[in-house]
């Protein structure tokens, strides 16, 4: 077990290095000039050159990347060009809001996906099955901003059940979490349906039914625990995706997370913040996959044996 974890940690370090290198090169190739953005449109060429030299942007790419990696090894994510603040300080201030939204969104999508996928598998081939699959297709295809605007119009502006935007209370959390949940539940519903159909055809399920167990007990106790194994890895991936992929949702609902921070940094070509958010998201994906690898054997001991 120790060797496996050591190997995974080494792989994680290599992945982070690759993500940092690719992101750094892509940002370096951008036509936008951070020095010009900071100096303003009316700044002289000399003023822009001075800012570029102060930020080290006039150095070769390899030198800039080496300097960044050296600072990164010491836990320094750099300093924001626009806000003149340490990047980690800015990210740490936004993390609680994003983590709250992430956990709530994952809870909603897993709850919806498990419920709808199980119902579709049990009612396979019927009207309910086709209805659930159609709804899951619409949910996965609908843009997040469209779902967010529809929920805002119906539940906030028209009915007044929830606030239009903001942060700090459970009522502020409901609509962003439901938006993320609807957009992600379709994948879980399809995965659970497919996995549940395979499990329901297994010999041990037929044996349980032959013993006279009720359908509810067979599904919840014998079939569902084995059917949910494939979605554990999906949850691990969602942890990272929600950390960085909620830019639109956070912008629509005014949610002060790192997605909104990344969107502001992109508009200002604030490279240190973009790099910091990207690495934070990559680290979240790695941690999520590690957690999935640790949780899966607990649910199914056969995985530990293999």
N, C-alpha and C positions, 0 to 999 in steps of 0.2 A: 504493500500500500504506500509506503514511504517513497519507494522508487517511482511509482506511478505519479504521485503528487509532485515529486521533484521534476519529472519529465514534463508534466503539465505546466508547472511554473516557468520552466525554460521555454516552452512553446509560447506561453503568454508574453514573456519578455520579447521574444522574436516578433510576435504579432504586433505588439506596441511599437517596436522599432520600425517595422514595416509601415504601419499606419502613420507614424510620425514622418517618415521619409516621403511617402506618397503625398500626404497632405501638404508638407512643406514645399515640395516641388510644384504642386498644382497652384499653391498660393503665390509662389515666386513667378509663375508664368502668367498671372493675371495681368490684363492690360491696365488695371487701375493702379495708381501710385499712392501708397499710404502717406508719403510725405506731402504730396499735393493736397490730399484730403485734410491733413492736419493744418497746413499752412493757410489754406483757403484759396479761393480763385484769384484774388487780387494780389497774392504774394509774388514777390520777384523770384526770378530763377535762382539767385544767390541764396535767398531765404529757404527755398525748397531744398537746395543742395546742402545747406547747413543742417536742416532737419534730417535729411537722409543720412548724412554722416553721423549725426548724433545717435540715430537709431541703428547704425551699422548696416544700413540697407545698400550702401555703396560697395560693400565687400563682396567677394565671389560667393557663389551659392554654397560651396562646400565649407567655406569658412563660417558662414552664417549658420549652417546646419550643425557644424561641430560645436559652435558656441552654444547653440540652443540645447544640444544633447548634454553638454557639460553642465549647464544650469539645471537641466531636467534631472540629472543624476543626483543633484543636491536638493531636489524637491522644489525647485524654482521654475514656475511656469511662465515667468516673464512678467512684464509690466504693460498694462494697457496703453496703447498709443493715445487714445482719445480721453480716457477717464483718469489717466495718470495714477492708477492703483494697481496693486499686485493682482494678477489674474486669479490666483487661488482664492484671494479674499472675495473677489466678485462672484466666483463660482460657488464658494461655500455659503455666501449669503443667499444664493438662489436655490441651493440644493434641497432644503426642506420643502419648499413649495413643489418642486418637480417630483421629489420622492413621494409626497402625499398624493399628487395627481397620478403618478405611475402606479402605485399600489391600488388606488381606487379604480383606475381604468382596467388593470389586469383582473381585479376581482369581478368587475362587471362583465368583461368579455369571457372569462372562464365560466362564470355562473350561467350566462346566456348560452355559450357554446356547448357546455356539458348538457344542459337541459334540452336544448333544441336538437342536438346531435343524438342524444339517447332516444328522444321521442321519434325522430325520423327513422332510426334504426329499428325500433320496435314496430313502427307502422310502415315498414319498408314496402315500397311500391304503391302505397295508397295516396289518398288526397293530401293527408297531413304531411307525408314525406315530401311530396312535390312542392307543397306550400313552403315548408321549411327550407328546402334547397333553393327555391326561388328567392326567398327572403335573405338567405345567406349570400346568394350571388349579388343581390342588390346592395347588401351591407358592405361587402368587400369591394364593390365597384364604385360606390358613391364617394366622391371627394370629401375629405374631412371638413373643409370649409363650408360645403353645401349642407352637410348634416348639422354642423354647428349653427349655421344661420337659420335653418328650418326650426331647430329646437329653440333657438332664441326667439324667433317670431311667434311660435305656437305657445310655448310654455312660459316665456318670460314677458314678451311684449303684449300678447293677446290675453292670456289667462292670468298673468301676474303671479304665477306660483313660485318663480325663482327670480333672483336678481339678474340684471342684464350682464353685469361683469363685476369683478372684484375678487377679493381673497380674504380669508380669515374665518369663515364659518362653514358649517356643513352644507347650507343652502347654496353657497358659492361653488362648492365642489361637485354637486350633483350633475349639472349639465355638462361640464367638461369631461367628467368621468364617463357619463353615458355616451357622449360623442365618441370618445376613444373606444368604449366597449362595443358600440354598434359596429364601428368600422373594423374591429378585430374579431368579433364573435363569429362572423361567417366562416373564417378559416378554421376555428375550433369546432364549429358545428359539423363541417364537412369531414374533418379529421376524426372526430369522435364517432360520427356515423359509420365511416368506413371501418374503423377499428372495432366498433361494437358489433357490426355485422360479422366480421371474422371471428370474434370471440363467441358470439351466440351459436356459431356452428361447431364449436369445439366439443370434444367428447365429454369433458368434465361438466359442461353446461347441460348437455343432454342427460348425463347421469344425475345431476341435481334435480332436473325436472322429473326424471323417472322415480326419484325418491318421494315425490309428492310435494316438493317445496313450491310455495307460491311464486308466481311470476315476478312479483315485486321483490321478493327475497333473492331470487335467482339473479335478477338484473343488478340490484344494489350491492349485494354481498359477493357474488361470484364473477359477474361479467364486467361491471363498471370499473372496479379497481385495476383490472388488467387492460381495459380499453383506454384508460387515461394515460398509460405509460408514454405513448408517442407524443402527447402534448406537453410533457414535462420539459422536453428540450425547447419546444416553442415558447414556453413561458420564460425560460432562461434567455432566449434571444429577444423576447419582448422587453425585458428589463433594459437592455441597451437601446433598443429602438425607441422606447418611450422616453429615455433620457435625452435623446437628440431629435426625435421625430415628432415632437409635440409643438413645433414652432407655430404651425397654423392655429392649432387649438388654443395655445397660450395667447397668441395675438388676438384672436377673435374674442376671447373671454377676459382679456386683460389679466392673465394669470402670470405672476412674476417669477417664472422659472428660468432655467438655463436655456430653454428653447428660445424664449423671448430675448435673452441676453445674446444668444448666437445670432438671431435675426438683426438685432441692432448692430452687432459687430460686423456683419456682412455688409450692411449699408454704409458703414464707416471705414471699411477695409481695415479693421482692427485685427491684424494677423495674430498677435499673441492670444487674444480671447478665442478666436476661431480654432487655433491649435489646441488650446486648453480644453474647450468644450468637446472637440473631436476625440482627444485622448481620454477624457473622462468617460465619454460614451463607449469607446472601445474597451476601456477597463471594466465598465459595467457589463458589457456583453460577456467578457471573459469570466467575470465573477458569477454571472447568471448561469453560464454553462457549467462552471465548476459546481455550483449549488445543485444544478440538475443532475450531475453525475453522482453527487452524494445522496440526493433524495431518492433517486430511482431504485437503488438497491434496498432501501428501507421499505418501499412499497412492494417490490418484487425481489425476494432474496435470490431468485435464479440468476439475476443479473450479476450479483456478487460472485456467484459460483463460476459464471462464464468469464 
